[in-house]
């Protein structure tokens, strides 16, 4: 992949993908309160497959921990409303030996993702 910087701050650079074996551990559960109401929850850990010296501006990646919660409510036999929330927190990553052009620094990131859906399915 090639990256071009605005105002030619840096020349065009190519960013190699030097991925290493990695893993994700996930756990989730659902608890039905009634035939029409259920709660869900989950947690996951995602191990970063890229060494910190290959960090680039496309995706400053790090190990991630995610927590999710949701609820489903069956309004009628065919109509369901669902809402969920996911919080993702990346571990702090400090880069002192960037192979890319000067992307050393300390990186922190997190995400808050919400979702609401209305679904209709014939029974």
N, CA, C and O atoms as CSV, one atom per row, in Angstrom:
chain,resi,resn,atom,element,x,y,z
A,1,UNK,N,N,0.848,-1.173,0.000
A,1,UNK,CA,C,0.000,0.000,0.000
A,1,UNK,C,C,0.889,1.230,0.000
A,1,UNK,O,O,1.907,1.265,0.692
A,2,UNK,N,N,0.517,2.223,-0.760
A,2,UNK,CA,C,1.270,3.482,-0.800
A,2,UNK,C,C,0.476,4.561,-0.085
A,2,UNK,O,O,-0.750,4.608,-0.190
A,3,UNK,N,N,1.167,5.422,0.638
A,3,UNK,CA,C,0.546,6.529,1.357
A,3,UNK,C,C,1.118,7.825,0.820
A,3,UNK,O,O,2.333,7.971,0.687
A,4,UNK,N,N,0.235,8.766,0.512
A,4,UNK,CA,C,0.642,10.080,0.033
A,4,UNK,C,C,0.265,11.109,1.081
A,4,UNK,O,O,-0.866,11.106,1.567
A,5,UNK,N,N,1.183,11.983,1.435
A,5,UNK,CA,C,0.932,12.986,2.454
A,5,UNK,C,C,0.552,14.311,1.810
A,5,UNK,O,O,1.095,14.691,0.773
A,6,UNK,N,N,-0.382,15.003,2.436
A,6,UNK,CA,C,-0.805,16.315,1.985
A,6,UNK,C,C,0.371,17.285,2.067
A,6,UNK,O,O,1.154,17.230,3.015
A,7,UNK,N,N,0.495,18.154,1.100
A,7,UNK,CA,C,1.556,19.179,1.035
A,7,UNK,C,C,2.961,18.579,0.973
A,7,UNK,O,O,3.941,19.247,1.302
A,8,UNK,N,N,3.055,17.311,0.547
A,8,UNK,CA,C,4.356,16.651,0.366
A,8,UNK,C,C,5.266,16.755,1.589
A,8,UNK,O,O,6.476,16.940,1.455
A,9,UNK,N,N,4.682,16.635,2.777
A,9,UNK,CA,C,5.477,16.660,4.006
A,9,UNK,C,C,6.503,15.527,3.981
A,9,UNK,O,O,7.667,15.721,4.333
A,10,UNK,N,N,6.059,14.351,3.564
A,10,UNK,CA,C,6.948,13.210,3.387
A,10,UNK,C,C,6.804,12.755,1.947
A,10,UNK,O,O,5.771,13.006,1.325
A,11,UNK,N,N,7.804,12.098,1.406
A,11,UNK,CA,C,7.639,11.522,0.073
A,11,UNK,C,C,6.673,10.344,0.153
A,11,UNK,O,O,6.321,9.894,1.243
A,12,UNK,N,N,6.253,9.854,-0.994
A,12,UNK,CA,C,5.388,8.675,-1.055
A,12,UNK,C,C,6.133,7.525,-0.383
A,12,UNK,O,O,7.317,7.304,-0.639
A,13,UNK,N,N,5.424,6.796,0.482
A,13,UNK,CA,C,6.055,5.649,1.135
A,13,UNK,C,C,5.182,4.422,0.945
A,13,UNK,O,O,3.960,4.525,0.836
A,14,UNK,N,N,5.810,3.281,0.908
A,14,UNK,CA,C,5.088,2.010,0.848
A,14,UNK,C,C,5.147,1.393,2.235
A,14,UNK,O,O,6.169,1.478,2.916
A,15,UNK,N,N,4.055,0.774,2.653
A,15,UNK,CA,C,4.022,0.181,3.988
A,15,UNK,C,C,3.865,-1.328,3.874
A,15,UNK,O,O,2.787,-1.812,3.530
A,16,UNK,N,N,4.914,-2.068,4.154
A,16,UNK,CA,C,4.819,-3.528,4.076
A,16,UNK,C,C,3.934,-4.074,5.190
A,16,UNK,O,O,3.803,-3.464,6.252
A,17,UNK,N,N,3.343,-5.203,4.939
A,17,UNK,CA,C,2.526,-5.894,5.934
A,17,UNK,C,C,3.314,-7.100,6.435
A,17,UNK,O,O,3.356,-8.143,5.783
A,18,UNK,N,N,3.923,-6.947,7.577
A,18,UNK,CA,C,4.735,-8.016,8.146
A,18,UNK,C,C,4.000,-8.614,9.341
A,18,UNK,O,O,4.444,-8.488,10.482
A,19,UNK,N,N,2.872,-9.266,9.067
A,19,UNK,CA,C,2.044,-9.836,10.115
A,19,UNK,C,C,2.695,-11.066,10.740
A,19,UNK,O,O,3.417,-11.804,10.070
A,20,UNK,N,N,2.437,-11.275,12.009
A,20,UNK,CA,C,2.868,-12.463,12.732
A,20,UNK,C,C,1.618,-13.216,13.182
A,20,UNK,O,O,0.525,-12.651,13.225
A,21,UNK,N,N,1.786,-14.487,13.515
A,21,UNK,CA,C,0.658,-15.256,14.033
A,21,UNK,C,C,0.108,-14.550,15.263
A,21,UNK,O,O,0.857,-13.986,16.061
A,22,UNK,N,N,-1.202,-14.590,15.401
A,22,UNK,CA,C,-1.861,-13.911,16.504
A,22,UNK,C,C,-3.084,-14.714,16.921
A,22,UNK,O,O,-3.302,-15.822,16.431
A,23,UNK,N,N,-3.871,-14.162,17.813
A,23,UNK,CA,C,-5.070,-14.866,18.266
A,23,UNK,C,C,-6.097,-13.870,18.796
A,23,UNK,O,O,-5.777,-12.727,19.123
A,24,UNK,N,N,-7.332,-14.337,18.869
A,24,UNK,CA,C,-8.420,-13.602,19.511
A,24,UNK,C,C,-9.128,-14.584,20.439
A,24,UNK,O,O,-9.420,-15.713,20.045
A,25,UNK,N,N,-9.401,-14.158,21.662
A,25,UNK,CA,C,-10.160,-14.965,22.609
A,25,UNK,C,C,-11.478,-14.236,22.846
A,25,UNK,O,O,-11.488,-13.055,23.195
A,26,UNK,N,N,-12.593,-14.947,22.655
A,26,UNK,CA,C,-13.925,-14.333,22.808
A,26,UNK,C,C,-14.803,-15.191,23.716
A,26,UNK,O,O,-14.709,-16.418,23.732
A,27,UNK,N,N,-15.651,-14.509,24.463
A,27,UNK,CA,C,-16.621,-15.187,25.316
A,27,UNK,C,C,-17.903,-14.369,25.293
A,27,UNK,O,O,-17.871,-13.148,25.447
A,28,UNK,N,N,-19.019,-15.037,25.103
A,28,UNK,CA,C,-20.304,-14.351,25.094
A,28,UNK,C,C,-21.378,-15.221,25.709
A,28,UNK,O,O,-21.252,-16.445,25.765
A,29,UNK,N,N,-22.435,-14.577,26.169
A,29,UNK,CA,C,-23.538,-15.311,26.785
A,29,UNK,C,C,-24.849,-14.576,26.520
A,29,UNK,O,O,-24.879,-13.366,26.290
A,30,UNK,N,N,-25.919,-15.344,26.560
A,30,UNK,CA,C,-27.264,-14.765,26.428
A,30,UNK,C,C,-28.123,-15.301,27.566
A,30,UNK,O,O,-28.057,-16.478,27.918
A,31,UNK,N,N,-28.928,-14.410,28.128
A,31,UNK,CA,C,-29.832,-14.789,29.211
A,31,UNK,C,C,-31.245,-14.375,28.807
A,31,UNK,O,O,-31.525,-13.193,28.610
A,32,UNK,N,N,-32.137,-15.370,28.687
A,32,UNK,CA,C,-33.529,-15.096,28.328
A,32,UNK,C,C,-34.336,-14.832,29.585
A,32,UNK,O,O,-34.467,-15.699,30.448
A,33,UNK,N,N,-34.876,-13.622,29.679
A,33,UNK,CA,C,-35.720,-13.238,30.810
A,33,UNK,C,C,-37.122,-13.815,30.625
A,33,UNK,O,O,-37.736,-14.307,31.572
A,34,UNK,N,N,-37.609,-13.745,29.399
A,34,UNK,CA,C,-38.931,-14.259,29.038
A,34,UNK,C,C,-38.836,-14.736,27.594
A,34,UNK,O,O,-37.782,-14.616,26.970
A,35,UNK,N,N,-39.914,-15.270,27.064
A,35,UNK,CA,C,-39.882,-15.776,25.692
A,35,UNK,C,C,-39.653,-14.653,24.675
A,35,UNK,O,O,-39.236,-14.910,23.546
A,36,UNK,N,N,-39.928,-13.399,25.082
A,36,UNK,CA,C,-39.776,-12.285,24.139
A,36,UNK,C,C,-38.666,-11.299,24.528
A,36,UNK,O,O,-38.524,-10.258,23.887
A,37,UNK,N,N,-37.877,-11.607,25.566
A,37,UNK,CA,C,-36.850,-10.665,26.029
A,37,UNK,C,C,-35.560,-11.424,26.383
A,37,UNK,O,O,-35.580,-12.400,27.133
A,38,UNK,N,N,-34.443,-10.950,25.822
A,38,UNK,CA,C,-33.153,-11.583,26.097
A,38,UNK,C,C,-32.059,-10.522,26.206
A,38,UNK,O,O,-32.079,-9.509,25.507
A,39,UNK,N,N,-31.111,-10.780,27.098
A,39,UNK,CA,C,-29.944,-9.912,27.267
A,39,UNK,C,C,-28.699,-10.684,26.836
A,39,UNK,O,O,-28.596,-11.892,27.048
A,40,UNK,N,N,-27.752,-9.964,26.224
A,40,UNK,CA,C,-26.495,-10.563,25.812
A,40,UNK,C,C,-25.328,-9.766,26.384
A,40,UNK,O,O,-25.452,-8.577,26.680
A,41,UNK,N,N,-24.214,-10.435,26.530
A,41,UNK,CA,C,-22.998,-9.764,26.975
A,41,UNK,C,C,-21.795,-10.523,26.453
A,41,UNK,O,O,-21.873,-11.721,26.178
A,42,UNK,N,N,-20.685,-9.821,26.318
A,42,UNK,CA,C,-19.493,-10.487,25.829
A,42,UNK,C,C,-18.237,-9.714,26.149
A,42,UNK,O,O,-18.279,-8.547,26.537
A,43,UNK,N,N,-17.119,-10.391,25.979
A,43,UNK,CA,C,-15.806,-9.803,26.186
A,43,UNK,C,C,-14.863,-10.482,25.202
A,43,UNK,O,O,-15.026,-11.661,24.887
A,44,UNK,N,N,-13.871,-9.728,24.715
A,44,UNK,CA,C,-12.868,-10.350,23.871
A,44,UNK,C,C,-11.514,-9.676,24.054
A,44,UNK,O,O,-11.418,-8.523,24.476
A,45,UNK,N,N,-10.467,-10.437,23.720
A,45,UNK,CA,C,-9.102,-9.925,23.698
A,45,UNK,C,C,-8.533,-10.238,22.324
A,45,UNK,O,O,-8.562,-11.387,21.883
A,46,UNK,N,N,-8.014,-9.219,21.646
A,46,UNK,CA,C,-7.481,-9.345,20.297
A,46,UNK,C,C,-5.998,-8.979,20.332
A,46,UNK,O,O,-5.650,-7.822,20.570
A,47,UNK,N,N,-5.133,-9.950,20.098
A,47,UNK,CA,C,-3.676,-9.742,20.137
A,47,UNK,C,C,-3.220,-9.136,18.813
A,47,UNK,O,O,-3.522,-9.667,17.744
A,48,UNK,N,N,-2.497,-8.031,18.888
A,48,UNK,CA,C,-2.000,-7.315,17.715
A,48,UNK,C,C,-1.011,-8.186,16.926
A,48,UNK,O,O,-0.056,-8.700,17.508
A,49,UNK,N,N,-1.222,-8.363,15.607
A,49,UNK,CA,C,-0.318,-9.192,14.806
A,49,UNK,C,C,0.862,-8.435,14.196
A,49,UNK,O,O,1.648,-9.032,13.460
A,50,UNK,N,N,1.009,-7.138,14.480
A,50,UNK,CA,C,2.048,-6.323,13.853
A,50,UNK,C,C,3.012,-5.803,14.919
A,50,UNK,O,O,2.577,-5.296,15.954
A,51,UNK,N,N,4.304,-5.925,14.675
A,51,UNK,CA,C,5.298,-5.386,15.600
A,51,UNK,C,C,5.211,-3.866,15.615
A,51,UNK,O,O,4.907,-3.253,14.592
A,52,UNK,N,N,5.477,-3.252,16.766
A,52,UNK,CA,C,5.294,-1.803,16.916
A,52,UNK,C,C,6.165,-0.996,15.969
A,52,UNK,O,O,5.783,0.113,15.595
A,53,UNK,N,N,7.322,-1.508,15.567
A,53,UNK,CA,C,8.169,-0.721,14.663
A,53,UNK,C,C,7.577,-0.585,13.263
A,53,UNK,O,O,8.061,0.220,12.468
A,54,UNK,N,N,6.537,-1.361,12.949
A,54,UNK,CA,C,5.874,-1.250,11.644
A,54,UNK,C,C,4.557,-0.487,11.748
A,54,UNK,O,O,3.742,-0.541,10.827
A,55,UNK,N,N,4.341,0.204,12.827
A,55,UNK,CA,C,3.169,1.064,12.968
A,55,UNK,C,C,3.158,2.087,11.839
A,55,UNK,O,O,4.206,2.619,11.473
A,56,UNK,N,N,1.985,2.364,11.288
A,56,UNK,CA,C,1.895,3.374,10.239
A,56,UNK,C,C,0.622,4.188,10.415
A,56,UNK,O,O,-0.232,3.814,11.219
A,57,UNK,N,N,0.471,5.288,9.688
A,57,UNK,CA,C,-0.687,6.159,9.903
A,57,UNK,C,C,-2.005,5.560,9.446
A,57,UNK,O,O,-3.071,6.074,9.786
A,58,UNK,N,N,-1.944,4.491,8.686
A,58,UNK,CA,C,-3.173,3.860,8.217
A,58,UNK,C,C,-3.967,3.263,9.377
A,58,UNK,O,O,-5.185,3.423,9.451
A,59,UNK,N,N,-3.273,2.577,10.278
A,59,UNK,CA,C,-3.935,1.945,11.417
A,59,UNK,C,C,-2.947,1.770,12.551
A,59,UNK,O,O,-2.198,0.794,12.568
A,60,UNK,N,N,-2.928,2.703,13.508
A,60,UNK,CA,C,-2.046,2.525,14.664
A,60,UNK,C,C,-2.618,1.426,15.562
A,60,UNK,O,O,-3.443,1.687,16.437
A,61,UNK,N,N,-2.170,0.211,15.332
A,61,UNK,CA,C,-2.764,-0.955,15.966
A,61,UNK,C,C,-2.089,-1.292,17.294
A,61,UNK,O,O,-0.931,-0.945,17.524
A,62,UNK,N,N,-2.829,-1.971,18.155
A,62,UNK,CA,C,-2.327,-2.423,19.450
A,62,UNK,C,C,-3.219,-3.565,19.920
A,62,UNK,O,O,-4.238,-3.854,19.293
A,63,UNK,N,N,-2.846,-4.213,21.012
A,63,UNK,CA,C,-3.727,-5.219,21.612
A,63,UNK,C,C,-5.033,-4.527,21.998
A,63,UNK,O,O,-5.029,-3.382,22.450
A,64,UNK,N,N,-6.159,-5.241,21.814
A,64,UNK,CA,C,-7.466,-4.645,22.106
A,64,UNK,C,C,-8.273,-5.528,23.053
A,64,UNK,O,O,-8.202,-6.756,23.011
A,65,UNK,N,N,-9.040,-4.858,23.906
A,65,UNK,CA,C,-9.972,-5.519,24.804
A,65,UNK,C,C,-11.343,-4.914,24.532
A,65,UNK,O,O,-11.497,-3.693,24.534
A,66,UNK,N,N,-12.338,-5.765,24.298
A,66,UNK,CA,C,-13.681,-5.278,23.979
A,66,UNK,C,C,-14.724,-5.835,24.929
A,66,UNK,O,O,-14.645,-6.985,25.360
A,67,UNK,N,N,-15.703,-4.997,25.247
A,67,UNK,CA,C,-16.820,-5.380,26.110
A,67,UNK,C,C,-18.110,-5.038,25.375
A,67,UNK,O,O,-18.229,-3.949,24.813
A,68,UNK,N,N,-19.075,-5.951,25.370
A,68,UNK,CA,C,-20.334,-5.697,24.672
A,68,UNK,C,C,-21.522,-6.072,25.547
A,68,UNK,O,O,-21.435,-6.927,26.429
A,69,UNK,N,N,-22.632,-5.400,25.269
A,69,UNK,CA,C,-23.894,-5.693,25.953
A,69,UNK,C,C,-25.017,-5.430,24.973
A,69,UNK,O,O,-24.913,-4.546,24.123
A,70,UNK,N,N,-26.086,-6.193,25.089
A,70,UNK,CA,C,-27.208,-6.001,24.182
A,70,UNK,C,C,-28.498,-6.531,24.759
A,70,UNK,O,O,-28.520,-7.256,25.754
A,71,UNK,N,N,-29.571,-6.142,24.100
A,71,UNK,CA,C,-30.902,-6.611,24.485
A,71,UNK,C,C,-31.730,-6.813,23.212
A,71,UNK,O,O,-31.659,-6.014,22.278
A,72,UNK,N,N,-32.508,-7.886,23.193
A,72,UNK,CA,C,-33.455,-8.161,22.112
A,72,UNK,C,C,-34.852,-8.236,22.711
A,72,UNK,O,O,-35.071,-8.885,23.735
A,73,UNK,N,N,-35.790,-7.565,22.060
A,73,UNK,CA,C,-37.176,-7.620,22.518
A,73,UNK,C,C,-38.058,-7.954,21.329
A,73,UNK,O,O,-38.071,-7.232,20.332
A,74,UNK,N,N,-38.794,-9.047,21.439
A,74,UNK,CA,C,-39.710,-9.488,20.387
A,74,UNK,C,C,-41.054,-8.789,20.606
A,74,UNK,O,O,-41.819,-9.139,21.504
A,75,UNK,N,N,-41.318,-7.792,19.758
A,75,UNK,CA,C,-42.541,-6.994,19.889
A,75,UNK,C,C,-43.763,-7.823,19.523
A,75,UNK,O,O,-44.762,-7.830,20.243
A,76,UNK,N,N,-43.674,-8.512,18.410
A,76,UNK,CA,C,-44.712,-9.446,17.966
A,76,UNK,C,C,-44.007,-10.723,17.532
A,76,UNK,O,O,-42.785,-10.826,17.646
A,77,UNK,N,N,-44.753,-11.679,17.043
A,77,UNK,CA,C,-44.167,-12.925,16.582
A,77,UNK,C,C,-43.153,-12.684,15.464
A,77,UNK,O,O,-42.161,-13.405,15.358
A,78,UNK,N,N,-43.402,-11.665,14.625
A,78,UNK,CA,C,-42.544,-11.414,13.470
A,78,UNK,C,C,-41.643,-10.190,13.595
A,78,UNK,O,O,-40.752,-10.010,12.765
A,79,UNK,N,N,-41.843,-9.348,14.598
A,79,UNK,CA,C,-41.131,-8.078,14.698
A,79,UNK,C,C,-40.270,-8.036,15.964
A,79,UNK,O,O,-40.766,-8.243,17.072
A,80,UNK,N,N,-38.957,-7.761,15.780
A,80,UNK,CA,C,-38.010,-7.724,16.902
A,80,UNK,C,C,-37.217,-6.430,16.863
A,80,UNK,O,O,-36.804,-5.979,15.794
A,81,UNK,N,N,-37.006,-5.833,18.032
A,81,UNK,CA,C,-36.120,-4.685,18.145
A,81,UNK,C,C,-34.908,-5.115,18.976
A,81,UNK,O,O,-35.042,-5.843,19.960
A,82,UNK,N,N,-33.733,-4.654,18.565
A,82,UNK,CA,C,-32.503,-5.020,19.268
A,82,UNK,C,C,-31.640,-3.779,19.443
A,82,UNK,O,O,-31.630,-2.894,18.587
A,83,UNK,N,N,-30.923,-3.719,20.547
A,83,UNK,CA,C,-29.984,-2.630,20.798
A,83,UNK,C,C,-28.726,-3.245,21.403
A,83,UNK,O,O,-28.798,-4.178,22.202
A,84,UNK,N,N,-27.582,-2.709,21.010
A,84,UNK,CA,C,-26.338,-3.227,21.566
A,84,UNK,C,C,-25.300,-2.116,21.664
A,84,UNK,O,O,-25.428,-1.061,21.045
A,85,UNK,N,N,-24.278,-2.384,22.454
A,85,UNK,CA,C,-23.206,-1.429,22.682
A,85,UNK,C,C,-21.893,-2.199,22.765
A,85,UNK,O,O,-21.829,-3.265,23.377
A,86,UNK,N,N,-20.851,-1.658,22.150
A,86,UNK,CA,C,-19.529,-2.253,22.195
A,86,UNK,C,C,-18.518,-1.176,22.560
A,86,UNK,O,O,-18.468,-0.119,21.930
A,87,UNK,N,N,-17.720,-1.447,23.574
A,87,UNK,CA,C,-16.621,-0.556,23.962
A,87,UNK,C,C,-15.320,-1.287,23.672
A,87,UNK,O,O,-15.115,-2.407,24.139
A,88,UNK,N,N,-14.443,-0.655,22.904
A,88,UNK,CA,C,-13.147,-1.238,22.574
A,88,UNK,C,C,-12.062,-0.331,23.113
A,88,UNK,O,O,-12.077,0.877,22.873
A,89,UNK,N,N,-11.124,-0.907,23.838
A,89,UNK,CA,C,-9.997,-0.145,24.379
A,89,UNK,C,C,-8.711,-0.804,23.918
A,89,UNK,O,O,-8.469,-1.981,24.188
A,90,UNK,N,N,-7.897,-0.042,23.226
A,90,UNK,CA,C,-6.581,-0.538,22.814
A,90,UNK,C,C,-5.579,-0.230,23.905
A,90,UNK,O,O,-5.663,0.802,24.571
A,91,UNK,N,N,-4.633,-1.131,24.083
A,91,UNK,CA,C,-3.592,-0.871,25.075
A,91,UNK,C,C,-2.707,0.266,24.576
A,91,UNK,O,O,-2.563,0.471,23.371
A,92,UNK,N,N,-2.125,0.992,25.500
A,92,UNK,CA,C,-1.231,2.090,25.121
A,92,UNK,C,C,-0.022,1.501,24.414
A,92,UNK,O,O,0.554,0.511,24.867
A,93,UNK,N,N,0.353,2.106,23.315
A,93,UNK,CA,C,1.477,1.622,22.525
A,93,UNK,C,C,2.489,2.745,22.358
A,93,UNK,O,O,2.157,3.809,21.837
A,94,UNK,N,N,3.715,2.514,22.795
A,94,UNK,CA,C,4.787,3.486,22.619
A,94,UNK,C,C,5.761,2.939,21.587
A,94,UNK,O,O,6.249,1.816,21.713
A,95,UNK,N,N,6.038,3.741,20.568
A,95,UNK,CA,C,6.934,3.351,19.490
A,95,UNK,C,C,8.151,4.270,19.525
A,95,UNK,O,O,8.023,5.491,19.443
A,96,UNK,N,N,9.333,3.667,19.648
A,96,UNK,CA,C,10.578,4.429,19.656
A,96,UNK,C,C,11.471,4.088,18.473
A,96,UNK,O,O,12.466,4.768,18.224
A,97,UNK,N,N,11.114,3.028,17.740
A,97,UNK,CA,C,11.984,2.533,16.675
A,97,UNK,C,C,11.215,2.326,15.375
A,97,UNK,O,O,11.354,1.279,14.741
A,98,UNK,N,N,10.412,3.298,14.969
A,98,UNK,CA,C,9.555,3.177,13.791
A,98,UNK,C,C,10.375,2.994,12.518
A,98,UNK,O,O,11.292,3.768,12.241
A,99,UNK,N,N,10.033,1.956,11.744
A,99,UNK,CA,C,10.642,1.756,10.435
A,99,UNK,C,C,9.989,2.651,9.395
A,99,UNK,O,O,10.534,2.849,8.309
A,100,UNK,N,N,8.828,3.189,9.723
A,100,UNK,CA,C,8.172,4.157,8.848
A,100,UNK,C,C,8.792,5.518,9.139
A,100,UNK,O,O,9.610,5.627,10.052
A,101,UNK,N,N,8.437,6.535,8.410
A,101,UNK,CA,C,9.130,7.824,8.471
A,101,UNK,C,C,8.695,8.671,9.660
A,101,UNK,O,O,7.870,9.574,9.513
A,102,UNK,N,N,9.242,8.386,10.828
A,102,UNK,CA,C,9.040,9.246,11.980
A,102,UNK,C,C,7.716,9.110,12.684
A,102,UNK,O,O,7.198,10.106,13.188
A,103,UNK,N,N,7.142,7.929,12.744
A,103,UNK,CA,C,5.863,7.756,13.425
A,103,UNK,C,C,6.062,7.278,14.850
A,103,UNK,O,O,5.224,6.556,15.392
A,104,UNK,N,N,7.164,7.676,15.454
A,104,UNK,CA,C,7.405,7.371,16.858
A,104,UNK,C,C,6.442,8.187,17.708
A,104,UNK,O,O,6.018,9.275,17.318
A,105,UNK,N,N,6.110,7.657,18.852
A,105,UNK,CA,C,5.219,8.366,19.764
A,105,UNK,C,C,4.451,7.390,20.625
A,105,UNK,O,O,4.691,6.184,20.581
A,106,UNK,N,N,3.531,7.913,21.404
A,106,UNK,CA,C,2.670,7.091,22.246
A,106,UNK,C,C,1.252,7.186,21.700
A,106,UNK,O,O,0.731,8.281,21.488
A,107,UNK,N,N,0.637,6.039,21.478
A,107,UNK,CA,C,-0.686,5.962,20.866
A,107,UNK,C,C,-1.671,5.359,21.858
A,107,UNK,O,O,-1.369,4.372,22.529
A,108,UNK,N,N,-2.852,5.962,21.944
A,108,UNK,CA,C,-3.971,5.465,22.740
A,108,UNK,C,C,-5.209,5.533,21.877
A,108,UNK,O,O,-5.391,6.493,21.129
A,109,UNK,N,N,-6.056,4.539,21.968
A,109,UNK,CA,C,-7.309,4.618,21.212
A,109,UNK,C,C,-8.404,3.834,21.922
A,109,UNK,O,O,-8.150,2.890,22.670
A,110,UNK,N,N,-9.629,4.264,21.655
A,110,UNK,CA,C,-10.800,3.556,22.144
A,110,UNK,C,C,-11.950,3.852,21.196
A,110,UNK,O,O,-11.902,4.810,20.424
A,111,UNK,N,N,-12.979,3.026,21.259
A,111,UNK,CA,C,-14.149,3.219,20.409
A,111,UNK,C,C,-15.403,2.896,21.205
A,111,UNK,O,O,-15.424,1.959,22.003
A,112,UNK,N,N,-16.442,3.680,20.979
A,112,UNK,CA,C,-17.776,3.440,21.518
A,112,UNK,C,C,-18.692,3.222,20.328
A,112,UNK,O,O,-18.856,4.118,19.500
A,113,UNK,N,N,-19.293,2.038,20.233
A,113,UNK,CA,C,-20.113,1.692,19.078
A,113,UNK,C,C,-21.484,1.260,19.571
A,113,UNK,O,O,-21.604,0.316,20.352
A,114,UNK,N,N,-22.510,1.953,19.111
A,114,UNK,CA,C,-23.879,1.615,19.473
A,114,UNK,C,C,-24.639,1.165,18.240
A,114,UNK,O,O,-24.286,1.527,17.117
A,115,UNK,N,N,-25.677,0.378,18.448
A,115,UNK,CA,C,-26.421,-0.189,17.332
A,115,UNK,C,C,-27.866,-0.423,17.761
A,115,UNK,O,O,-28.124,-0.938,18.849
A,116,UNK,N,N,-28.795,-0.044,16.904
A,116,UNK,CA,C,-30.221,-0.337,17.110
A,116,UNK,C,C,-30.754,-0.899,15.803
A,116,UNK,O,O,-30.467,-0.380,14.725
A,117,UNK,N,N,-31.538,-1.972,15.913
A,117,UNK,CA,C,-32.123,-2.560,14.701
A,117,UNK,C,C,-33.577,-2.946,14.945
A,117,UNK,O,O,-34.003,-3.223,16.066
A,118,UNK,N,N,-34.301,-2.949,13.858
A,118,UNK,CA,C,-35.687,-3.396,13.847
A,118,UNK,C,C,-35.750,-4.447,12.749
A,118,UNK,O,O,-35.447,-4.150,11.593
A,119,UNK,N,N,-36.137,-5.665,13.090
A,119,UNK,CA,C,-36.159,-6.729,12.084
A,119,UNK,C,C,-37.543,-7.358,11.994
A,119,UNK,O,O,-38.279,-7.465,12.975
A,120,UNK,N,N,-37.858,-7.766,10.779
A,120,UNK,CA,C,-39.128,-8.398,10.505
A,120,UNK,C,C,-38.864,-9.711,9.801
A,120,UNK,O,O,-38.185,-9.739,8.775
A,121,UNK,N,N,-39.386,-10.787,10.331
A,121,UNK,CA,C,-39.213,-12.096,9.720
A,121,UNK,C,C,-40.487,-12.904,9.860
A,121,UNK,O,O,-41.052,-13.019,10.947
A,122,UNK,N,N,-40.925,-13.454,8.761
A,122,UNK,CA,C,-42.153,-14.258,8.789
A,122,UNK,C,C,-41.915,-15.569,9.519
A,122,UNK,O,O,-40.926,-16.257,9.264
A,123,UNK,N,N,-42.810,-15.911,10.416
A,123,UNK,CA,C,-42.697,-17.165,11.168
A,123,UNK,C,C,-43.490,-18.265,10.545
A,123,UNK,O,O,-43.502,-19.385,11.057
